[in-house]
Amino acid sequence: RPVAAGGLAAGELPRTALLKECAEEAGMPRELSMQARASSVVSYTSFNEDKWGLKRDNLFTFDLRLPADFEPVCADGEMAAFMLTP
């Protein structure tokens, strides 16, 4: 289940964005987020906001096994809450 997500700034590397978003959105310590491993890239094309053009996008995904005692904290106000689901 996603704990953090975000876009890439021009020239930003996916791992750099991952570390930043984990800290900002889930209050995750850097030592923990550094353990994330790249798992895949999903590429897709959709209509842009005005529906007149196409927008290409790539989603970089990472896997991270979280310790049983880790509790994410809504650090930047973008998340309302986190919920543990089996």
N, C-alpha and C positions, 0 to 999 in steps of 0.2 A: 504494500500500500504506500502511496506517495507520502512523504513527510515534508518535502520541499520541492519547489519548481520555480523556474524563472527563465528569462530570456538572456541571450548573449549580446553584450555590447559589441560594437564593431571592433574586431581584432582580439576579442576576449576568447580565451580557450575554454572548452567545456568544463575541464576540471576546476579552473579558477572560479567559474560561475557556480559550480556545485558547492565548493567550500564557502563561498559568500552566501549563497541562498540557505544552506544548512544552518549557518550561524544566525542569519537574519530572521528566517521564518520559523525555525524550530529550536533556537537557542542551543544548538548542538556544538559541543567543544570541537575544536579543530582536530585534536588527536583522534577523535572518533570518526569524523567525516573523511579524514585522510585515508581511512581503511576502505572506502567505497571503491568498487571495481567497475570499470566500464563494461556494459553488457550488450548494448546494441544501439543502432541508429535507425529511426523510423523516418522515412522521407515521404512527403505528400505534397500535393498541389491543391489549392482551394481558391475560391474567389476572394479578391481583396475587399476592403470595407465598402467601397462604392459599387461593388458587383460588376464592374466593367473590365476588370483585369484579373490576371491570375497571380497568386502569391505562392511561391515555393517555400517550403519549410522543412527543417530537419529537427527531430527530437532526439537528443542524446540521453540515453538512459544508463543508470548506474544501479548496482546492487550493493546493499549494505546490511549485514546482519547486526541488528541492534541488541545490546545487552538487555536482559529481562527487566532490569531496574531502571532503564532509560525512560524518562518522561519528557517528551518535547514540550517546549514553552513557546507560546505565541509571542515572539520577541519584537516583531516590527509592525504589528497591527494588521497585517494582510490576512492572517488566519483568525477565524473566530474561535475555533476550538479544535482539539485533537481527540479522536475516539479510538480506543483499542477494540478491534474486531477480530474474532477468531478466524 
